[in-house]
Amino acid sequence: MSYVGPDFDPPQPRRSPLRRPLVVAAAALVPGALAGWLLWQAAGSEGDGGGSGSVAAGASSTAGSPDNGAARTSTPSGSGSGKTASTGSGDDDKVPSPSASDSSSSSSSSAPAASGPLTGKVVVIDPGHNPGNFQHTTEINRTVDIGTNRKECDTTGTSTNSGYTEADFTLDVARRARKILEEQGATVKFTQDGNRPWGPCVDERARIGNAAHADAVVSVHADGSGAGNRGFHVILPGAVHEGAADTRPIVAPSRDLGERVAGRFVRNTGSAPSNYIGDGTGLVTRKDLGGLNLSTVPKVFIECGNMRDSKDAALLTSGAWRQKAAQGISEGIVSFLRK
């Protein structure tokens, strides 16, 4: 175990109700938290630690309807309709895609923020992928400059085996997180809110956060690894200085943001860090993601779980669990902005 960061209280094995008070007690001291986490790992986590954690570029929909909780979305049909139903927010009617050169116009701003501890702070939430990407494969397959090389504009994302898509998952969690952050006084902007036919591309997603002068940006995802691979991980930007990319100024604050999000995610969801990537730390550094490479403001990605594992999928398709995920992500952002 190599990671003990701010607010990271590793979960204990759920063997009896008496263990939960021990988690609270252990969280009071870093050595205690570390010892508890090592004990948890010794007891054995789910899966064998294999797999690459890559997402599927064209996950298809099959029968099966998840518990959508407070937000209701539809998954694409087998033919790839890519349409979403109303989530009750009244803001996901389709509109023409804005020009890729007009980054600021493609973001969706929150309502006027309430007064609170985050008044004056700007948070950008980037719901990974887009439900409409299934219908626009030509557009999302074109390549864009990510500084180190060129990469596809976007992908469709993955899905559970029952057809609940990553794009629907990320929108739902993002909308829940927005509500929580607005109640703290933050101004919240989205890179997309189901309000454009496809995209935006990964380079535009970065520009939206930059143009907003965001104090923090979190990109919400779910992984598409092999069955048996479980848990979440937070992706941090590596130091890149090449082409249009220069992440050197944001590496340290992004790590701080990522550690706090990881810690609060554990605390709220009870999920363990990934057993297949990150060596049990829940943290991974990458230099191949355009959304991170091109960012000039603190930014991280979170893969909330593995949609292709049945146990993780049961969590990801639960509205109650998605609320916990949104709470964990939001609390991590609040902790970062109030430090």
N, C-alpha and C positions, 0 to 999 in steps of 0.2 A: 504494500500500500504506500503510494508515494505522494498522495494529495491530502493535505488538510488545509482547507481554505476557509474564508469567511462564511459563516452560516451553513457549513456543510456538516450536517449531523447524520452520519450513515445509519440506515435502517437496521434494526435487529431482526432476527428470525422470528416469525410469527408462530411460536409454539405454544404459548399460553397467554392469557390476558395479563398475567403479571409482568410480562416483558415490557409492555409499553411504558409503565412508570420508570423502568430502568433506562429506557431511551431518553426520557426527559432528564433524568439525573445525569446520564453520561454526557448529554449535550452541554452541560455546564462547564465541563473542562475539556480542552482539546485532547489531552492524553487519554481521557476516558472515552471520548468519541472515537479516537483512533483504535483503542483497544477493543471497543465494541464492534467496530467495523471489521477488524481482523478476526474476531470471534465469529462474526456473521459469515465471512468468507470461508473460514475453516469448516463451518457447518455445511458449506456447499451451496452454490447458487445454481439456478436453472441453466442448462445448456452446457456445451463443451468449449465455448470460447472461439469457435471457428467462424468463418464467413468474412466477407469483405465489406458488408454494410452498404452496398451500392443499391440505388433505387431502380425500379423497373421503368423503362421508357414508355411502355404502352400497356399498362395493366388493364385487363378487361373486367367488365362487370358481370357478376352472376347473380343468382337468386340470393336473397338474404337481406334483412332489414335491420340495421342497428338501432339501439336505443339512442335517440338523438337528444334527449333531455330538453332543455329550454329552447334550443335552436333546432329548426327543422330544415333539412336540406335533402335533395334527392341525388342519387348517384346516376352516372350516365348509363344509358341502356347498352345492351350488347353491341349496338351499332355505333356507340360513341356519341350520344347526343350532347353530352357536356353541359346540360342546363341545370340550373339550381332553382329550387323553389324558395319562396320567401322564408326568411328566418324570423320574421316579426320585427326586423329593424327598419323596414321600409326603405332600405338604401341599396338594394341589389337589382334594380331594374337595369336591363342591358342598355348601354349607350355606345356610340361609335368609339373605336379605339383612338385615343389621342395620339398625336405625332410623337414618335420616339424622341425627337429633339426637344420636346416640351415636357421635361421631366416633372416639373412642379404641378402641371395640370393633371397628371395622371394619379396623383395621390389623393386619398380621401381623408379630409380633415374631420376631427371630432366636432361635436357641438361646443359652444362656449364652455370653457372649463369652470367647474365650481371652485370656490376658494378652498385651499388646503395646503398641506406641506409641499406639494409639487407645483404650486402655482408659479408660472413663468417657465417651467420645464417643458421641453418638447420631446416626445417619445414617438418613434416611428416603429410600427409593427409591420412586418413583411410576411403575409400569409403565403407560404410556399406554393408555387404552381398556380393554376387557375382552372376551375371546373370546365371552362370552354376550350382548354388546350387540346382536348381530344378531337375537336372539330377543326383544328388549325395546325395540323402537323407540318405543313409547308412553311408556315410562318415561324414556328418555334424551332424548326430544324436548321434554319439559317444560322450562320456563326457570327459571333460578335467578339470584339477585342476585350480580353480580360487582363491585359497588362503583360502577363507572362506568355500568353499564346492566344489562340482563338478557340472558342467553345460554343456549343449550341446555345441559342437564345434562351431556351427553357426546355423543360420536358413535361410530360403529362403527370409525372409523379407516379407513385405506386398505389396499391389498394390492399385491403384485406382480401382473403380468399372468398369472402361472401360479397365483395363488390363495393364496400365502403371506401371511397377514394381519399387519398391523402389531401387532395385539393379541398374537399368538403371538410375534412378534419381540421385543416389549418385555418380555414375561414371561421369555423365555429369557435375554436380556442382563441383566435385573435379577437373576435368580437366580445367574447367574455372578458378577456384581459383588458380590452379598451374600456369597458364599463367600470371595472375596478380602478383603473388608473385615472379615469376622469373623476371618480369620486374623491381621489386624492388631490385633485386640482390640476393634473397634467393636461396639456394639449396633446392629443393623440392623432397621428396621421397614419394612414395605411398606404402601402404601395399599390394595392388593388383590393376592392371590396366586393368582388363578384359583379362589378359595374363596368366591365369592359370585356369584349369577346374572347380575348386571349392575352397571355403575358401579364405584366411587362417582362421584357428580356432582363437577364441578370445584370447587365450593365446599367440599364435604366433603373432597376431596383436600387442599386447603389447610389445613383445620382439623386433619387428622390430623398433619401436620407441626408445626403450632402446638402442639397438645396434647402432643406428644412432646418439646417444647422442643428440637427437633432442632438440632444444630450445623451441619448442612448437609442440603439436600434437592435431589435431582436427579430430574427427570421425564424418562423415556426415551421417545423417539418415533422414527418414521421418516416422511419426507415423502411427499406424493403429487402432485408437480409434473409438468410435461411431460417427455417424452423429450428427452434431450440436456442437461437440467438435472441437474448432478451435485454431489456433495460434501456435507459436513456443515455445520451451523451451530448455534450455541448461542444460545438466546434469554434475554435478561436483562430483569429488571423495570425499567420506567421509573418515574419519580417520579409517583405517583398519590396524591392526597389528596381523596377524594370518597366519600360514602356510608360504607359499611363498610370501604373500602379506604384504607390509609395505608402505602405502601411506602417512604416517605422514609428510615426508619432502616435498611432492608435494601438500598438501591440500591448503595451502595459495596461492602459485603461480598459481595453477589451478583455484582457485576462481577468481583471478585477470584476468587471461586469459578469463574465462567464462563471467565475467561481461563486459569486453571490446567487446567480440564477440556479446553478446546479445545487447549491446548498438548500435553497428554499424549495426547489422542486422535490428533492428528497423528503424534506420535512412535511410538505403538503400532500404528496401523492403516495409516499411509502415505497415508491419504485426504487430499485437498486440501480447503480451505475451499470452501464453496458458490460455484459460478460464476454463480448467478442471484439471490442475495440476500446482503446484507451487504458488498458492494463488495470482496470478496476477503479480508475480515477474519475470517470465520467467526463473527462476533458480530452479533446483531441485538437491538435494544431494542424492546419492545412494551408497550403499555398496555391491551390488549384481552383479555388472558388471565386468567380468574378464578383459576386456580391460582397465578399470580404476584401478581395484585392483592390477594388476600386473605391472602397469606402474611405472617407476622410474623417469620419466620426466613430466613436466607440461602437462596435457591432459584433454580435455573435449569432450563431445558428444554434437551435436546439432540435435534436431528433428525439421526439418524446417517447418513442418506443418502436418496436418492430412490427409492422402491420402484417407480416407474413408468418409470425408466430401466433398460434391460436390463443395462448395465455395473454400475451401482450395485446392481441387484437380484441380480446374481451374487455380489456380496460379502455382501449382507444375508442371503442364503439359505445361506451357508456357515457351518457350525458353527465352523470354525477362525477365520474372520474375526470372528464374534460374540464369541469368546473374547478376541480382541485389542481389540474395542470395549469389552468389560467391563473389561479391564485398563486401558485408557486412561481410562475414566470413573473407575474406582476410584483410580488413581494421582493424578488431578486432585483428587479429594476428599481423599486423604491429604495431598497437598501443601498444600491449603488449611487443613486442620485442624492441621498441624504447623508452620505458618509462625511 
